[in-house]
Amino acid sequence: MKNKKIGNPEKMVPETEEMNDKDYLNVVLELEKNMSNNYSVALNEASNENLYNEYFDLFEDTKDAAREVYETMFEAGWYQLEEEKTDKINEAITKMEKQLHQLPE
């Protein structure tokens, strides 16, 4: 049995050599994700609290922007999710719990 798809009807875009709305949003999403990953590294390496706070604000802004772009793309039907079976979710939870209990205290 296939998993149920969760999504919206896909908004059609012209398929030409030129970039369309979907292409532009894909680029913006990729940039936001990369920037937030880089800010995450900068947070770990910040030399003082003020710099850390500045980086953290920028990190939050890029994460928020990435989420907003993703939601726009999901609403346009350009991203779909798959509903997972309950037993598969429970299996993953059990596996993670076992790994958690194996961590040193």
MODELLER restraints for C-alpha pairs under 7 A, 6 or more apart:
rsr = mdl.restraints
at = mdl.atoms
rsr.add(forms.Gaussian(group=physical.xy_distance, feature=features.Distance(at['CA:3:A'], at['CA:82:A']), mean=5.93, stdev=0.5))
rsr.add(forms.Gaussian(group=physical.xy_distance, feature=features.Distance(at['CA:3:A'], at['CA:83:A']), mean=5.64, stdev=0.5))
rsr.add(forms.Gaussian(group=physical.xy_distance, feature=features.Distance(at['CA:3:A'], at['CA:84:A']), mean=6.25, stdev=0.5))
rsr.add(forms.Gaussian(group=physical.xy_distance, feature=features.Distance(at['CA:4:A'], at['CA:82:A']), mean=5.65, stdev=0.5))
rsr.add(forms.Gaussian(group=physical.xy_distance, feature=features.Distance(at['CA:4:A'], at['CA:83:A']), mean=5.18, stdev=0.5))
rsr.add(forms.Gaussian(group=physical.xy_distance, feature=features.Distance(at['CA:5:A'], at['CA:80:A']), mean=6.56, stdev=0.5))
rsr.add(forms.Gaussian(group=physical.xy_distance, feature=features.Distance(at['CA:5:A'], at['CA:81:A']), mean=5.77, stdev=0.5))
rsr.add(forms.Gaussian(group=physical.xy_distance, feature=features.Distance(at['CA:5:A'], at['CA:82:A']), mean=4.57, stdev=0.5))
rsr.add(forms.Gaussian(group=physical.xy_distance, feature=features.Distance(at['CA:5:A'], at['CA:83:A']), mean=6.18, stdev=0.5))
rsr.add(forms.Gaussian(group=physical.xy_distance, feature=features.Distance(at['CA:6:A'], at['CA:80:A']), mean=5.67, stdev=0.5))
rsr.add(forms.Gaussian(group=physical.xy_distance, feature=features.Distance(at['CA:6:A'], at['CA:81:A']), mean=4.91, stdev=0.5))
rsr.add(forms.Gaussian(group=physical.xy_distance, feature=features.Distance(at['CA:6:A'], at['CA:82:A']), mean=5.70, stdev=0.5))
rsr.add(forms.Gaussian(group=physical.xy_distance, feature=features.Distance(at['CA:6:A'], at['CA:83:A']), mean=6.67, stdev=0.5))
rsr.add(forms.Gaussian(group=physical.xy_distance, feature=features.Distance(at['CA:7:A'], at['CA:74:A']), mean=6.80, stdev=0.5))
rsr.add(forms.Gaussian(group=physical.xy_distance, feature=features.Distance(at['CA:7:A'], at['CA:77:A']), mean=6.03, stdev=0.5))
rsr.add(forms.Gaussian(group=physical.xy_distance, feature=features.Distance(at['CA:7:A'], at['CA:79:A']), mean=6.92, stdev=0.5))
rsr.add(forms.Gaussian(group=physical.xy_distance, feature=features.Distance(at['CA:7:A'], at['CA:80:A']), mean=4.75, stdev=0.5))
rsr.add(forms.Gaussian(group=physical.xy_distance, feature=features.Distance(at['CA:7:A'], at['CA:81:A']), mean=6.35, stdev=0.5))
rsr.add(forms.Gaussian(group=physical.xy_distance, feature=features.Distance(at['CA:8:A'], at['CA:74:A']), mean=6.93, stdev=0.5))
rsr.add(forms.Gaussian(group=physical.xy_distance, feature=features.Distance(at['CA:8:A'], at['CA:75:A']), mean=5.97, stdev=0.5))
rsr.add(forms.Gaussian(group=physical.xy_distance, feature=features.Distance(at['CA:8:A'], at['CA:76:A']), mean=6.58, stdev=0.5))
rsr.add(forms.Gaussian(group=physical.xy_distance, feature=features.Distance(at['CA:8:A'], at['CA:77:A']), mean=4.53, stdev=0.5))
rsr.add(forms.Gaussian(group=physical.xy_distance, feature=features.Distance(at['CA:9:A'], at['CA:76:A']), mean=6.95, stdev=0.5))
rsr.add(forms.Gaussian(group=physical.xy_distance, feature=features.Distance(at['CA:9:A'], at['CA:77:A']), mean=5.09, stdev=0.5))
rsr.add(forms.Gaussian(group=physical.xy_distance, feature=features.Distance(at['CA:10:A'], at['CA:76:A']), mean=5.62, stdev=0.5))
rsr.add(forms.Gaussian(group=physical.xy_distance, feature=features.Distance(at['CA:10:A'], at['CA:77:A']), mean=3.87, stdev=0.5))
rsr.add(forms.Gaussian(group=physical.xy_distance, feature=features.Distance(at['CA:10:A'], at['CA:78:A']), mean=5.98, stdev=0.5))
rsr.add(forms.Gaussian(group=physical.xy_distance, feature=features.Distance(at['CA:11:A'], at['CA:76:A']), mean=5.20, stdev=0.5))
rsr.add(forms.Gaussian(group=physical.xy_distance, feature=features.Distance(at['CA:11:A'], at['CA:77:A']), mean=6.07, stdev=0.5))
rsr.add(forms.Gaussian(group=physical.xy_distance, feature=features.Distance(at['CA:13:A'], at['CA:20:A']), mean=6.42, stdev=0.5))
rsr.add(forms.Gaussian(group=physical.xy_distance, feature=features.Distance(at['CA:14:A'], at['CA:20:A']), mean=6.68, stdev=0.5))
rsr.add(forms.Gaussian(group=physical.xy_distance, feature=features.Distance(at['CA:25:A'], at['CA:69:A']), mean=6.72, stdev=0.5))
rsr.add(forms.Gaussian(group=physical.xy_distance, feature=features.Distance(at['CA:29:A'], at['CA:66:A']), mean=5.49, stdev=0.5))
rsr.add(forms.Gaussian(group=physical.xy_distance, feature=features.Distance(at['CA:29:A'], at['CA:69:A']), mean=6.12, stdev=0.5))
rsr.add(forms.Gaussian(group=physical.xy_distance, feature=features.Distance(at['CA:29:A'], at['CA:70:A']), mean=6.95, stdev=0.5))
rsr.add(forms.Gaussian(group=physical.xy_distance, feature=features.Distance(at['CA:32:A'], at['CA:62:A']), mean=5.56, stdev=0.5))
rsr.add(forms.Gaussian(group=physical.xy_distance, feature=features.Distance(at['CA:32:A'], at['CA:65:A']), mean=6.81, stdev=0.5))
rsr.add(forms.Gaussian(group=physical.xy_distance, feature=features.Distance(at['CA:32:A'], at['CA:66:A']), mean=5.34, stdev=0.5))
rsr.add(forms.Gaussian(group=physical.xy_distance, feature=features.Distance(at['CA:33:A'], at['CA:66:A']), mean=6.28, stdev=0.5))
rsr.add(forms.Gaussian(group=physical.xy_distance, feature=features.Distance(at['CA:35:A'], at['CA:62:A']), mean=6.78, stdev=0.5))
rsr.add(forms.Gaussian(group=physical.xy_distance, feature=features.Distance(at['CA:36:A'], at['CA:59:A']), mean=5.32, stdev=0.5))
rsr.add(forms.Gaussian(group=physical.xy_distance, feature=features.Distance(at['CA:36:A'], at['CA:62:A']), mean=5.54, stdev=0.5))
rsr.add(forms.Gaussian(group=physical.xy_distance, feature=features.Distance(at['CA:36:A'], at['CA:63:A']), mean=6.11, stdev=0.5))
rsr.add(forms.Gaussian(group=physical.xy_distance, feature=features.Distance(at['CA:39:A'], at['CA:55:A']), mean=6.29, stdev=0.5))
rsr.add(forms.Gaussian(group=physical.xy_distance, feature=features.Distance(at['CA:39:A'], at['CA:59:A']), mean=5.47, stdev=0.5))
rsr.add(forms.Gaussian(group=physical.xy_distance, feature=features.Distance(at['CA:40:A'], at['CA:59:A']), mean=6.85, stdev=0.5))
rsr.add(forms.Gaussian(group=physical.xy_distance, feature=features.Distance(at['CA:42:A'], at['CA:55:A']), mean=6.94, stdev=0.5))
rsr.add(forms.Gaussian(group=physical.xy_distance, feature=features.Distance(at['CA:43:A'], at['CA:52:A']), mean=5.64, stdev=0.5))
rsr.add(forms.Gaussian(group=physical.xy_distance, feature=features.Distance(at['CA:43:A'], at['CA:55:A']), mean=6.11, stdev=0.5))
rsr.add(forms.Gaussian(group=physical.xy_distance, feature=features.Distance(at['CA:43:A'], at['CA:56:A']), mean=6.68, stdev=0.5))
rsr.add(forms.Gaussian(group=physical.xy_distance, feature=features.Distance(at['CA:46:A'], at['CA:52:A']), mean=5.24, stdev=0.5))
rsr.add(forms.Gaussian(group=physical.xy_distance, feature=features.Distance(at['CA:73:A'], at['CA:79:A']), mean=6.21, stdev=0.5))
rsr.add(forms.Gaussian(group=physical.xy_distance, feature=features.Distance(at['CA:74:A'], at['CA:80:A']), mean=6.75, stdev=0.5))
